[in-house]
Amino acid sequence: MAVSTKLDIAIIGGSLTGLTLALSLHSQGISCTIYEARDVTYNHGGAIVLAPNALRILDRLGAYSRLSTRGFHFRSINFMTEDNLKEGEWCFEDKQGNNYKGLRIYRTEILDELRKMINERGIPIHYSCKYRRTVSESANGGVAFELEDGSIRHAGLLVGADGLHSKVRSHITDAQPQYIGSTAIMCACDTNNLRFPSKDYELPVAISGEEGAFIVAPQKPDGSECMIGTTWVCPEESREGWKRMADDKQGLVKRLQADYDSWCDLPRSALEHIEQDSLVLWPLYMLPKLESWISKARRVIMMGDAAHMTLDDVLKFWQQYRQERIAKVTKLTTKMTNKRLPASERAKLPRDLIWDDKADAKVGWLFDPKLKRTSELGSKSTRRPDDVPKPSRPD
């Protein structure tokens, strides 16, 4: 059993960062108290991806064995074209010999289990208890902070784990989250309703299209349910405005299906089976790089999204990948152009700047569109979701 020391830490925020920190401190014999603004019944939304580094930490705390059977394990996220060509992948397999893979799991599953562990260890957690401000701090006297009910609490250290719109952060910096101009819309979909190009089609997947990337990612242990979603460009709203938009489920369905004709068949099948009650709106914000995550008196600290919220790793990777793809296509286009030069001009160029029919054959489809097939198919479909036949998944 962990033995408490005189140092007591107040943790503002009882979500993933706050709960994990509390368990870690307890394992080191350091007492702490958690203050969570929301009620214990609050629904924290959909599923998230835990990478091997996060699973390693949870394993050390004894939580991984309790969570591993409650989500979907996967080796990589595959990047596919609309023509079902694999362009690349982002590997989530652990490289340190612990056999961890990516785990997509509902946030509520993680919170429920971590809260059980918090209660088992007797760590105090107060719900519906909102932080208002830091009153004072000193190197010798610790920190005093005020709650919304006007009461003053004291602790040796104050940790702000209260998320992107942190109130604790204002004690350290004036920096505010910045909206990046895009918003994600996601929902759940029964996997049996999706039309896959082949029976061995590997998930999760990001499918490139005219409107960006369409994500299909299993989020139940047996893969029976998938998260589907994409992003769209829209102006920033106030927090109240975002809430109104999120509550307008019919509006979100209409927005998702507005680009129906621009996607290939797998995304279309997903858009035909939107589970309206599961729709989630996720405005994408990020924090500018902060000079410090700790106050001058070193008694107030920020952690988690309150300190370094950036674009979701998948979105960042996709953005980088798309940039690299554009650069690659540009290079190949230059090589193809150089191949068409007169022989005397080609002779002046390095060989790696001229198209090679053998070496570059795998990407030849970029420059050899199936014109006959395109002509036979005709122009882009203008059918709406209700008009599209719904064949079953290949056997």
N, C-alpha and C positions, 0 to 999 in steps of 0.2 A: 504494500500500500504506500502511495506517495505521502511524504511528510511535508506539511506546509511550512514555508518560511515567513518572515515578517513582511516581505514584499508582497503587496497586493496589487493586482492589475485589473483595471476596469476596461472591458471590451465593449465598445459601442457598435452594435450590429451582431445579430444572431443568425446569420446565414452561413454559407460554406466557409468563408475565411474565418469568421468569428468562432464558430464551433470547432473547427480544426485547430485553431490557435489555442483555444481553451483546453482541448484534450492534450495538446503537446506540452503546454505549461504544466498541467497537472502531472504529466508523466515525469517532469523534472522537479516535482515538489514545490511548485510555485502556485500560490493561491490566486484565483481570479474570479470575477463576477461579470456576467454578460447582461447587457441592456439592449433589448430588441424593441424597436418602435412599433412593429406590427403585432397583431394578435396571433396567437399560436395557430389559429385556424386559417390564416392567410394562405391563399394559393399562389405559390411562387412560380407558376408557369410551366413551360414544357421541359424537354430533355436537353442535356448538355453532353459534350464529349469530354471525357477525362483521358488525358494522355498518360503514357507510362510514368513520367516524372510525378504526376499527381497520384497515380496508383501506388507508387513506391512509398510516398509519404503516408497514405492511408493504410498501407500494409504495416508500416512501422507502428502505427497507432492501434492496430488490431481491427481496423474497419474494413479492409479490403475483402477479407473472407466473408464478411457479412453482406457485402454489396455485389460481389462478383457474379452471383447467379441472378441478379435482378436487372441486368441490362444486356445490351447486344455487343459482343466482342467482334472487332474487325481488324484486319491487317493493314489496310490502306484505304484511302479515298481515291477513287479512279476518276480521271479527267477524260471525258469522252466527247467526240464530235456528234453532231446530229446524224451523221451517217454510220454511227456505231464504230468509229475508229478510236482506239485508245491513244490519247496524246501524251499521257504521263500519269503519275500517281504520287501521292504523298504518303509515305510509309509511316505507320504508327507502331510498328513492332519495336519492342525494347531491344537495344543493342548491348545491354550489360548482362545478358545471360539469365534474366529473371522471368522471361517468357510473358511479360506483360504485353497486351495489345491495347488498342484504343477501345474504350468502353463508352458507348452511348447509353445514357440512363436518365430517367426522369429525375429532375431536381428534387421533387418531393420524396422520392425513394432515399436519396442521400440524406436529406435533412431529417427524415423520420429516424433513420438509423443512428445518425450522429447525436440527435437529441436523446435517444435511448441511452447511448453511451455517456452523455453528459449527466443524465439522471442517475445512472448506475454508479457514477463516481462522486455524486453529491455536489457537483459544481452548480452554484447558484445562477439561475437565469431568470430575468424579469421581462415579461412580455408587456406590450402596450406601454412601454416606458421610453419616452422620447427624450433624446439629448437636445438641449437648447444651446448651450455655450460653455466654453471653458472660462471659469472665473479668474483663476490665478494658477501659477505654477512657479516652482523654484527648485533648484538643485537639491536643497535639503528638506524642503517641506512638502514635496510631492506636488500633486495637482488637485485643485478643487473645480468641480463642474456642476452646472445647474441643469435640472431636468425640466420638462415642460410644466410639471405641476408646481414648480417653484422651489422644490427641495434642493439642497446642496449636498453633494456626495464628495468623498475624498478617496484618493488612491495614490499608490506610489508611482504608477504610470497609467496613462490613458492611451488606449489604442483605438484609432478610428478605422473600423472595418465596416463602415456604413455605406459602402457602394459608390457608384458613379456620382451621385448628387450628394456627396458627403457634406454634412454640417461641420464635422470635426476639422475637415481640411481648411476651412476658412480661418482657423486659428493659426495656420502655418503659412498659407499662401492665398493670394487673390485669384489664382488660376481657376478657370471655369471650363467645364466640358465643352467641346466644339462639335457641332453637328457637321457631318461630312457630306451632307446632301443626298444621302440614300437611306431608304427604309426597307427593312425586310418584312415580308409577310409569310408566315408559316402556318401549317396545320397538320393534323394527323390524317392518315389515309390507310384503309385496309389494303394490305399487300396483295391480296387475291384479286383486287380490282385493277391492278396495274398490268399493262401490256408490255412485256419485256421482249426485246429483240431475239433472245434465245433463252433456253431453260437454264443455262449455266451463267447467266448474266450476274456479274459480281457487284454487290452493294457494300458500302455507300458509293454514290456516284455524283459528280457534278457535270452536267451536260451543257456544253457551250451552244449558244444560239444568238440570234440577232439582238435579244434583249439582255444578254449577259449570261449568267449561269443559273441553271435550274437544279436544285439539290433534291436527291432522294436518299434518305438515310434511315435504316431500321432503328427502332428505339424500344422494342420489347425483346426479351431474351430469345424467343423463338422466331423473331423476325416477322411476326404476323402483322405488325403495324409499322408504317414508315412515316417519318416527317418529310413533308414536301414543301418547297418554298423557293422564293427568288427575291430579288431586290428591285426597287423602282425608285426613280428620281422624283422627289417632291420637296416643296419648300418646308422650312422648319415651322413647327407649331409650338405653342406653349405646352406645359405639362397637362393643362386642362384640355387643350386642343388635341394632343396625342390620345388622351383618354377617350375623348368623344369619338375620335376616328377608330380606336381599338374596339369600342363598344358597338360600332356600326358594322355588324357582321355581314349584312347584305352588301354594304359598300365595299368591304374587303373582298368578298367573293367576286363582285363585279370587276374590281381592280385586277385580281389574279387572272380572271378569264378574259380580260381585255386583250391580252397578247396570245390568246389561244392559237391563232393561225401561224404564229411565228415559231412555234415549237415543233419538235418531232413527235412521234407517236407516244413514247413513254410519258413525257410531261403532259401531253394531251389527256391521256387516260387518267392521270392524277387529277387534272383540273376538272374532269367529269365527275369526280367522286370526293369533292371537298367536304370534310366533316366540319360543318359550320361552327359548332360549339367549341371546337378545338383551335379556332383561328387565333393567332397571336401576331400583334404588330410590334416590331422591334426597330425603333429609330436608332440609327447608328451614330454614336458619339465616341469621341476619343479625347483624352487629356493631352495638353502639350507637355513636353518634357519638363519636369519640375526640378528646381535646384536642390531641393531637399525633401525628404519624407519625414523629417523630424523637426520639432520646434527648437528655438534657440536655447531654451533652458533644458532641452533634451528629456522632457517629461511627457510630451505628446507625440505620438507616432501614428503614421498612416500605413495601412496594409491593404492588399487586394485591389479591387477596382477603384477604391478611394484614392489610391496612390498612383496607379499606372494603367488605368483603363485605356486600351487601344482597340483597334479593329479586331474582331474575332480572328483567331489564327487562320482558320480556313479561308476567310475572306481576304486576309493579307496574302496568304499563299496564292490564292486564285488571281489576285491583282498582279502579283509578281510574275506568276506563270503566264498570264495573258500578255504582259509586256515582253517577256522572253520569247513568246510565240510570235509576236509581231516582228521582233528583231530577226528571228529565224526566217520568217517568210520574206522579209526585206532582203536578207542575204541571198536566199535562194532565187528570188526574183532577179537580183543583180547577176547571179551566175547564169541564169537562163538567158538574160539579155546579152551577156558577153558571149554566150555560145553562138548567137546569131550574127556576131560581127564577122567581117571578112577574115579569112585565114591569116592575112598579114597583120591585122590588128590583134587577133587572138594570140598570136605568137609573142606579143609584147607583154602579155599578162601572166601572172603566176597561175599555175594549174589549178590551185584550190579556189580560184575566183571564176572558174569556168564550169558549167554544168557537166557532170559525168553521168552518163546513162546508167551505169552500173552502181556506182557509189550512192547516187541520189535517187535510186529507183523507188525506195520506200516512201518517199514524199512526193513522188511524181503526180499523185492524185491532186495535189494543190494546183498543178498547171495543166491537168488533163481532165477537165470536167466531163461528166458523162452527158454530152449534149443530146445524144439520141434518146437516152433514158429520160432526161429532163423534158424533152419535147413531147415524149409519149405521156408523161405524167401531166403535162399542161401547167398552167399557172398555179400559184399558191392557193390552197383550198380556202374557201370562204364559208365553210360550214361552221355552225356553232356547236357547242358541246352536246346539246340535246339531239342533234341530227347525226352524230357520229356513231357508227356501229361499234359494239363493245365485244370484240372477240376475247376469248379467255386466254390466259397465259399458256405458252407452248408446253406441251407435255414433255 
